[in-house]
């Protein structure tokens, strides 16, 4: 099987992996909660045994691969926003993107009555916060 995988074209690999994901999703959807628990417990045991058998070099390589994969994944989630601040398009619905949701503005500035986000620093909305603090001295 490994030899045949090595001879696969990129399209064949993509098709094989897509089909495998579908089979796994179908199989897991049909599992009972007990079967899911057993499968996850077995997987945890196998993973622990595999990591216990790692050499220091293997562990270091695995951790570096994990860091690279996480970093790449994190960066890929934001490529859709690249340079958007400089190319704002009012026809795009930025508010509908869950990655961009930063909460509701529920606080009110004590200087200018502007709405603010919880925890936002005083004076982010107006200069009165800065002037007001100095005028109290």
Backbone as a printed PyTorch tensor [residue, N CA C, xyz], in Angstrom:
tensor([[[  0.8280,  -1.1960,   0.0000],
         [  0.0000,   0.0000,   0.0000],
         [  0.8680,   1.2530,   0.0000]],

        [[  1.9420,   1.2710,   0.8170],
         [  2.8040,   2.4450,   0.8620],
         [  3.4610,   2.6850,  -0.4890]],

        [[  3.8340,   1.6010,  -1.1770],
         [  4.4510,   1.7550,  -2.4950],
         [  3.4540,   2.3390,  -3.4790]],

        [[  2.1980,   1.8910,  -3.4060],
         [  1.2030,   2.4240,  -4.3330],
         [  0.8880,   3.8860,  -4.0140]],

        [[  0.9290,   4.2580,  -2.7490],
         [  0.7050,   5.6620,  -2.3950],
         [  1.8150,   6.5420,  -2.9460]],

        [[  3.0320,   6.0190,  -2.9460],
         [  4.1560,   6.7720,  -3.4800],
         [  4.0330,   7.0250,  -4.9680]],

        [[  3.2910,   6.1600,  -5.6560],
         [  3.1270,   6.2960,  -7.1030],
         [  1.8930,   7.1150,  -7.4680]],

        [[  1.1340,   7.5420,  -6.4750],
         [ -0.0850,   8.3100,  -6.7450],
         [  0.2370,   9.6860,  -7.3190]],

        [[ -0.6430,  10.1430,  -8.1670],
         [ -0.5630,  11.5280,  -8.6260],
         [ -1.1920,  12.4000,  -7.5370]],

        [[ -0.9370,  13.6890,  -7.5320],
         [ -1.5760,  14.5570,  -6.5340],
         [ -3.1040,  14.4690,  -6.5790]],

        [[ -3.6630,  14.3210,  -7.7700],
         [ -5.1240,  14.2080,  -7.8940],
         [ -5.6240,  12.9160,  -7.2580]],

        [[ -4.8780,  11.8120,  -7.4580],
         [ -5.2720,  10.5350,  -6.8570],
         [ -5.1810,  10.6080,  -5.3350]],

        [[ -4.1440,  11.2430,  -4.8340],
         [ -3.9980,  11.4020,  -3.3840],
         [ -5.1580,  12.2050,  -2.8240]],

        [[ -5.4780,  13.2940,  -3.4840],
         [ -6.5850,  14.1380,  -3.0440],
         [ -7.8950,  13.3600,  -3.0390]],

        [[ -8.1420,  12.5920,  -4.0820],
         [ -9.3690,  11.7910,  -4.1740],
         [ -9.4090,  10.7340,  -3.0770]],

        [[ -8.2810,  10.0310,  -2.8660],
         [ -8.2260,   8.9890,  -1.8390],
         [ -8.5010,   9.5820,  -0.4630]],

        [[ -7.8640,  10.7110,  -0.1590],
         [ -8.0600,  11.3330,   1.1530],
         [ -9.4800,  11.8580,   1.3270]],

        [[-10.0510,  12.4280,   0.2730],
         [-11.4370,  12.9090,   0.3390],
         [-12.3840,  11.7450,   0.6040]],

        [[-12.1830,  10.6230,  -0.1100],
         [-13.0290,   9.4470,   0.0930],
         [-12.8640,   8.8890,   1.5050]],

        [[-11.6290,   8.8840,   1.9940],
         [-11.3760,   8.3960,   3.3520],
         [-12.0830,   9.2750,   4.3810]],

        [[-12.0300,  10.5930,   4.2020],
         [-12.7270,  11.5010,   5.1260],
         [-14.2230,  11.2380,   5.1240]],

        [[-14.7840,  11.0130,   3.9540],
         [-16.2220,  10.7300,   3.8630],
         [-16.5700,   9.4260,   4.5710]],

        [[-15.7650,   8.3720,   4.3440],
         [-16.0310,   7.0860,   5.0070],
         [-15.9420,   7.2320,   6.5200]],

        [[-14.9240,   7.9530,   6.9900],
         [-14.7740,   8.1460,   8.4340],
         [-15.9370,   8.9470,   9.0050]],

        [[-16.3590,   9.9790,   8.3150],
         [-17.4780,  10.7930,   8.7960],
         [-18.7450,   9.9580,   8.8760]],

        [[-18.9840,   9.1240,   7.8670],
         [-20.1690,   8.2620,   7.8650],
         [-20.0960,   7.2590,   9.0090]],

        [[-18.9290,   6.6510,   9.1720],
         [-18.7440,   5.6610,  10.2310],
         [-18.9260,   6.2920,  11.6110]],

        [[-18.3480,   7.4580,  11.8150],
         [-18.4480,   8.1110,  13.1240],
         [-19.8620,   8.6100,  13.4010]],

        [[-20.5660,   9.0100,  12.3700],
         [-21.9490,   9.4620,  12.5610],
         [-22.8420,   8.3120,  13.0070]],

        [[-22.4660,   7.0810,  12.6380],
         [-23.2720,   5.9110,  12.9890],
         [-22.8820,   5.3200,  14.3460]],

        [[-21.8360,   5.8270,  14.9740],
         [-21.3840,   5.2970,  16.2590],
         [-22.3600,   5.6350,  17.3820]],

        [[-22.4480,   4.7220,  18.3190],
         [-23.1810,   5.0240,  19.5490],
         [-22.2410,   5.8250,  20.4510]],

        [[-22.7620,   6.5030,  21.4610],
         [-21.8730,   7.2260,  22.3850],
         [-20.8360,   6.3030,  23.0440]],

        [[-21.2290,   5.0670,  23.3320],
         [-20.2940,   4.1190,  23.9400],
         [-19.1680,   3.7680,  22.9700]],

        [[-19.5190,   3.5680,  21.6900],
         [-18.5020,   3.2580,  20.6840],
         [-17.5480,   4.4380,  20.5030]],

        [[-18.0940,   5.6380,  20.5180],
         [-17.2530,   6.8310,  20.3900],
         [-16.2880,   6.9130,  21.5630]],

        [[-16.7960,   6.6950,  22.7550],
         [-15.9640,   6.7450,  23.9480],
         [-14.8610,   5.6880,  23.8890]],

        [[-15.2110,   4.4860,  23.4670],
         [-14.2280,   3.4060,  23.3480],
         [-13.1720,   3.7500,  22.3040]],

        [[-13.6130,   4.2370,  21.1410],
         [-12.6760,   4.5860,  20.0680],
         [-11.7070,   5.6680,  20.5300]],

        [[-12.2300,   6.7010,  21.1910],
         [-11.3730,   7.7900,  21.6600],
         [-10.4240,   7.3260,  22.7710]],

        [[-10.9010,   6.4450,  23.6430],
         [-10.0410,   5.8950,  24.6930],
         [ -8.9100,   5.0640,  24.1100]],

        [[ -9.2430,   4.2390,  23.1100],
         [ -8.2180,   3.4330,  22.4390],
         [ -7.2030,   4.3310,  21.7340]],

        [[ -7.7050,   5.3670,  21.0930],
         [ -6.8200,   6.3020,  20.3930],
         [ -5.8800,   6.9900,  21.3840]],

        [[ -6.3980,   7.3690,  22.5270],
         [ -5.5960,   8.0190,  23.5660],
         [ -4.4970,   7.0780,  24.0610]],

        [[ -4.8420,   5.8150,  24.2590],
         [ -3.8720,   4.8200,  24.7170],
         [ -2.7690,   4.6230,  23.6840]],

        [[ -3.1630,   4.4830,  22.4020],
         [ -2.1690,   4.3170,  21.3340],
         [ -1.2510,   5.5350,  21.2430]],

        [[ -1.8320,   6.7220,  21.3600],
         [ -1.0460,   7.9610,  21.2710],
         [ -0.0510,   8.0450,  22.4240]],

        [[ -0.4890,   7.7070,  23.6260],
         [  0.4000,   7.7510,  24.7950],
         [  1.5490,   6.7610,  24.6280]],

        [[  1.2540,   5.5610,  24.1200],
         [  2.2980,   4.5560,  23.9070],
         [  3.2830,   5.0210,  22.8400]],

        [[  2.7580,   5.6220,  21.7920],
         [  3.6160,   6.1160,  20.7140],
         [  4.5450,   7.2140,  21.2200]],

        [[  4.0180,   8.1320,  21.9970],
         [  4.8410,   9.2290,  22.5140],
         [  5.8470,   8.7420,  23.5540]],

        [[  5.4750,   7.7290,  24.3200],
         [  6.3990,   7.1850,  25.3170],
         [  7.5850,   6.5090,  24.6350]],

        [[  7.3800,   6.0020,  23.4270],
         [  8.4430,   5.3140,  22.6960],
         [  9.3120,   6.2660,  21.8710]],

        [[  8.9610,   7.5350,  21.8230],
         [  9.7220,   8.5060,  21.0420],
         [ 11.0980,   8.7620,  21.6440]],

        [[ 12.0620,   8.9960,  20.7790],
         [ 13.3660,   9.4610,  21.2440],
         [ 13.2760,  10.9740,  21.4210]],

        [[ 14.2760,  11.5500,  22.0500],
         [ 14.2820,  13.0050,  22.2460],
         [ 14.2760,  13.7300,  20.9000]],

        [[ 15.0070,  13.1880,  19.9250],
         [ 15.0520,  13.8110,  18.5990],
         [ 13.6920,  13.7280,  17.9090]],

        [[ 13.0330,  12.5780,  18.0320],
         [ 11.7070,  12.4210,  17.4270],
         [ 10.7020,  13.3700,  18.0730]],

        [[ 10.7900,  13.4980,  19.3960],
         [  9.8820,  14.3930,  20.1150],
         [ 10.0990,  15.8380,  19.6670]],

        [[ 11.3520,  16.2270,  19.5460],
         [ 11.6630,  17.5870,  19.1090],
         [ 11.1480,  17.8220,  17.6900]],

        [[ 11.3360,  16.8540,  16.7980],
         [ 10.8630,  16.9900,  15.4170],
         [  9.3400,  17.0720,  15.3740]],

        [[  8.6600,  16.2320,  16.1740],
         [  7.1950,  16.2460,  16.2060],
         [  6.6870,  17.5920,  16.7090]],

        [[  7.3010,  18.0920,  17.7580],
         [  6.8630,  19.3780,  18.3100],
         [  7.0970,  20.5210,  17.3230]],

        [[  8.2110,  20.4770,  16.6100],
         [  8.4820,  21.5180,  15.6110],
         [  7.4530,  21.4490,  14.4820]],

        [[  7.1170,  20.2360,  14.0420],
         [  6.0820,  20.0810,  13.0100],
         [  4.7380,  20.6030,  13.5140]],

        [[  4.4240,  20.3160,  14.7760],
         [  3.1730,  20.8120,  15.3660],
         [  3.1450,  22.3410,  15.3800]],

        [[  4.2620,  22.9560,  15.7810],
         [  4.3360,  24.4240,  15.8110],
         [  4.1540,  25.0040,  14.4150]],

        [[  4.8170,  24.3940,  13.4420],
         [  4.7130,  24.8790,  12.0610],
         [  3.2900,  24.7390,  11.5470]],

        [[  2.6670,  23.5950,  11.8140],
         [  1.2970,  23.3530,  11.3550],
         [  0.3250,  24.3430,  11.9980]],

        [[  0.4660,  24.5720,  13.3090],
         [ -0.4160,  25.5280,  13.9890],
         [ -0.2160,  26.9390,  13.4510]],

        [[  1.0260,  27.3200,  13.2530],
         [  1.3220,  28.6560,  12.7480],
         [  0.7500,  28.8490,  11.3470]],

        [[  0.9300,  27.8580,  10.4940],
         [  0.4070,  27.9320,   9.1290],
         [ -1.1090,  27.9930,   9.1390]],

        [[ -1.7200,  27.1760,   9.9740],
         [ -3.1820,  27.1500,  10.0670],
         [ -3.7110,  28.4850,  10.5740]],

        [[ -3.0560,  29.0320,  11.5950],
         [ -3.4790,  30.3090,  12.1620],
         [ -3.3730,  31.4220,  11.1210]],

        [[ -2.2810,  31.4260,  10.3730],
         [ -2.0790,  32.4600,   9.3540],
         [ -3.0810,  32.3110,   8.2160]],

        [[ -3.3870,  31.0730,   7.8440],
         [ -4.3040,  30.8370,   6.7210],
         [ -5.7090,  31.3240,   7.0380]],

        [[ -6.0930,  31.2890,   8.3030],
         [ -7.4320,  31.7440,   8.6720],
         [ -7.6210,  33.2320,   8.4190]],

        [[ -6.5280,  33.9770,   8.3280],
         [ -6.6340,  35.4270,   8.1930],
         [ -6.2130,  35.9470,   6.8270]],

        [[ -5.8880,  35.0650,   5.8770],
         [ -5.4640,  35.5480,   4.5610],
         [ -6.5770,  36.3250,   3.8680]],

        [[ -7.8300,  36.0280,   4.1780],
         [ -8.9470,  36.7410,   3.5530],
         [ -8.9560,  38.2210,   3.9420]],

        [[ -8.2740,  38.5790,   5.0190],
         [ -8.2600,  39.9670,   5.4870],
         [ -6.9860,  40.7190,   5.0930]],

        [[ -6.1100,  40.0600,   4.3650],
         [ -4.8480,  40.6970,   4.0170],
         [ -5.0770,  42.0120,   3.2730]],

        [[ -4.5290,  43.0780,   3.8030],
         [ -4.5810,  44.4360,   3.2480],
         [ -5.9980,  45.0140,   3.1790]],

        [[ -6.9600,  44.4180,   3.8540],
         [ -8.3390,  44.9140,   3.8230],
         [ -8.4580,  46.3070,   4.4360]],

        [[ -7.6350,  46.6190,   5.4030],
         [ -7.7080,  47.9410,   6.0260],
         [ -7.3670,  49.0460,   5.0300]],

        [[ -6.6020,  48.6960,   4.0140],
         [ -6.2080,  49.6800,   3.0040],
         [ -7.1140,  49.6440,   1.7790]],

        [[ -7.9650,  48.6130,   1.6990],
         [ -8.8270,  48.4500,   0.5280],
         [-10.2650,  48.1960,   0.9740]],

        [[-10.7430,  48.9520,   1.9150],
         [-12.0730,  48.7300,   2.4730],
         [-13.1310,  48.7480,   1.3770]],

        [[-13.9910,  47.7450,   1.4200],
         [-15.0660,  47.6290,   0.4340],
         [-16.3930,  47.6380,   1.1860]],

        [[-17.1700,  48.7030,   1.1010],
         [-18.4250,  48.7860,   1.8550],
         [-19.4680,  47.7700,   1.4090]],

        [[-19.2660,  47.1250,   0.2640],
         [-20.2390,  46.1210,  -0.1840],
         [-20.0150,  44.7740,   0.4940]],

        [[-18.8570,  44.5900,   1.1290],
         [-18.5800,  43.3340,   1.8330],
         [-19.2160,  43.3790,   3.2150]],

        [[-19.7220,  42.2480,   3.6390],
         [-20.3500,  42.1580,   4.9550],
         [-19.3210,  41.6650,   5.9710]],

        [[-18.4780,  42.5550,   6.4330],
         [-17.4480,  42.1820,   7.3930],
         [-18.0680,  41.7050,   8.7100]],

        [[-19.1870,  42.2770,   9.0790],
         [-19.8250,  41.9330,  10.3550],
         [-20.3030,  40.4910,  10.3950]],

        [[-20.5020,  39.8750,   9.2370],
         [-20.9940,  38.5010,   9.2270],
         [-19.8680,  37.4820,   9.3930]],

        [[-18.6270,  37.9280,   9.4220],
         [-17.4940,  37.0180,   9.5820],
         [-17.2820,  36.7390,  11.0650]],

        [[-17.4280,  35.4900,  11.5090],
         [-17.2600,  35.1940,  12.9350],
         [-15.8500,  35.4960,  13.4420]],

        [[-14.8580,  35.4480,  12.5540],
         [-13.4880,  35.7380,  12.9770],
         [-13.3180,  37.1950,  13.3940]],

        [[-14.2070,  38.0480,  12.9330],
         [-14.0760,  39.4820,  13.1840],
         [-14.9620,  39.9830,  14.3160]],

        [[-15.7700,  39.1170,  14.9000],
         [-16.6830,  39.5520,  15.9570],
         [-15.8880,  39.8550,  17.2250]],

        [[-15.9930,  41.0620,  17.7270],
         [-15.2310,  41.4530,  18.9200],
         [-16.1350,  41.8170,  20.0910]],

        [[-17.4000,  41.4990,  19.9700],
         [-18.3190,  41.7460,  21.0700],
         [-19.1570,  42.9900,  20.8480]],

        [[-20.0000,  43.2540,  21.8370],
         [-20.9040,  44.4060,  21.7510],
         [-20.3170,  45.5800,  22.5220]],

        [[-20.6360,  46.7520,  22.0520],
         [-20.2130,  47.9740,  22.7430],
         [-21.2620,  48.2660,  23.8190]],

        [[-20.9100,  47.9830,  25.0570],
         [-21.8790,  48.1250,  26.1440],
         [-21.4720,  49.1830,  27.1670]],

        [[-20.2580,  49.6880,  27.0770],
         [-19.7840,  50.7000,  28.0200],
         [-20.0000,  52.0900,  27.4220]],

        [[-20.1310,  53.0880,  28.2740],
         [-20.3030,  54.4740,  27.8260],
         [-19.1580,  55.3080,  28.3880]],

        [[-18.4990,  56.0630,  27.5070],
         [-17.3860,  56.9230,  27.9170],
         [-17.9140,  57.9870,  28.8840]],

        [[-17.2400,  58.1470,  30.0020],
         [-17.6880,  59.1330,  30.9940],
         [-17.3740,  60.5620,  30.5600]],

        [[-16.5890,  60.7350,  29.5180],
         [-16.2340,  62.0730,  29.0480],
         [-17.0920,  62.5260,  27.8770]],

        [[-17.3270,  61.6200,  26.8900],
         [-18.0370,  62.0620,  25.6830],
         [-19.2920,  61.2410,  25.3960]],

        [[-19.6310,  60.3050,  26.2780],
         [-20.8120,  59.4540,  26.1430],
         [-20.7870,  58.5510,  24.9090]],

        [[-19.6200,  58.3050,  24.3650],
         [-19.5060,  57.3840,  23.2260],
         [-19.6240,  55.9520,  23.7240]],

        [[-20.1690,  55.0750,  22.8860],
         [-20.2100,  53.6570,  23.2170],
         [-18.8190,  53.0680,  23.0550]],

        [[-18.4670,  52.1660,  23.9760],
         [-17.1440,  51.5430,  23.9580],
         [-17.2790,  50.0630,  24.2660]],

        [[-16.2260,  49.3070,  23.9590],
         [-16.1940,  47.9000,  24.3100],
         [-15.7560,  47.7660,  25.7580]],

        [[-16.2140,  46.7260,  26.4520],
         [-15.7580,  46.5010,  27.8260],
         [-14.2340,  46.3620,  27.8520]],

        [[-13.5970,  47.0320,  28.7860],
         [-12.1480,  46.9570,  28.9200],
         [-11.3830,  47.9080,  28.0200]],

        [[-12.0720,  48.6490,  27.1670],
         [-11.3880,  49.6000,  26.2900],
         [-10.8320,  50.7450,  27.1340]],

        [[ -9.6280,  51.1630,  26.8070],
         [ -8.9470,  52.1990,  27.5870],
         [ -9.6740,  53.5330,  27.4980]],

        [[ -9.6570,  54.3150,  28.5830],
         [-10.2540,  55.6460,  28.5360],
         [ -9.5200,  56.5000,  27.5060]],

        [[-10.2580,  57.3170,  26.8000],
         [ -9.6370,  58.2190,  25.8520],
         [ -9.4590,  57.6580,  24.4620]],

        [[ -9.8630,  56.4220,  24.2210],
         [ -9.7480,  55.8610,  22.8780],
         [-10.7410,  56.5320,  21.9360]],

        [[-11.7820,  57.0910,  22.4810],
         [-12.8260,  57.7040,  21.6580],
         [-12.6980,  59.2230,  21.5920]],

        [[-12.0420,  59.8290,  22.5560],
         [-11.9800,  61.2950,  22.5900],
         [-10.7350,  61.7440,  23.3390]],

        [[-10.3870,  62.9690,  23.1920],
         [ -9.2310,  63.4910,  23.9240],
         [ -9.6390,  64.0400,  25.2850]],

        [[-10.9290,  64.0800,  25.5620],
         [-11.3830,  64.6170,  26.8460],
         [-10.8960,  63.7830,  28.0200]],

        [[-10.7350,  62.4860,  27.8020],
         [-10.2450,  61.6490,  28.8910],
         [ -8.8480,  62.1080,  29.2820]],

        [[ -8.0200,  62.3670,  28.2920],
         [ -6.6610,  62.8220,  28.5620],
         [ -6.6720,  64.2160,  29.1790]],

        [[ -7.4040,  65.1130,  28.5820],
         [ -7.4660,  66.4820,  29.0930],
         [ -8.1450,  66.5280,  30.4540]],

        [[ -9.1740,  65.7070,  30.6180],
         [ -9.9120,  65.6980,  31.8720],
         [ -9.0570,  65.2520,  33.0360]],

        [[ -8.2010,  64.2500,  32.8250],
         [ -7.3430,  63.7760,  33.9020],
         [ -6.3520,  64.8510,  34.3050]],

        [[ -5.8040,  65.5910,  33.3140],
         [ -4.8260,  66.6250,  33.6320],
         [ -5.4850,  67.8700,  34.2140]],

        [[ -6.7150,  68.1210,  33.8340],
         [ -7.3730,  69.3180,  34.3630],
         [ -7.7780,  69.1250,  35.8180]],

        [[ -7.8190,  67.8680,  36.2800],
         [ -8.1730,  67.5950,  37.6720],
         [ -7.0060,  67.8740,  38.6080]],

        [[ -5.7880,  67.9700,  38.0730],
         [ -4.5960,  68.1600,  38.9050],
         [ -4.5160,  69.5490,  39.4500]]])
